[in-house]
Amino acid sequence: MVDPTSDLGEDVTEETAPRCAVCGEPIVNEPTHRVVTRVEDGMVTTVHFCDENCRADWDDESASSGQ
């Protein structure tokens, strides 16, 4: 996978691009790309979203599941 801190417009293909955590689409050249980074049990995790709507949907799902 691509380094989450890199510019996603450079040398990223659909095969190597991160996938949106909500809709599963590859994130290639998305100007509205969002990333949530957290530390859980001493490990850094990142969750990618193709836009703010998917990010908000993920927040809603996380809240309803108690995470």
ABEGO torsion letter per residue (X at the ends): XBBAABBAABGBBAAABBBBAAAGBBBBGBAABBBBBBBBGGBBBBBBBABAAAAAAAAAAAAAAGX
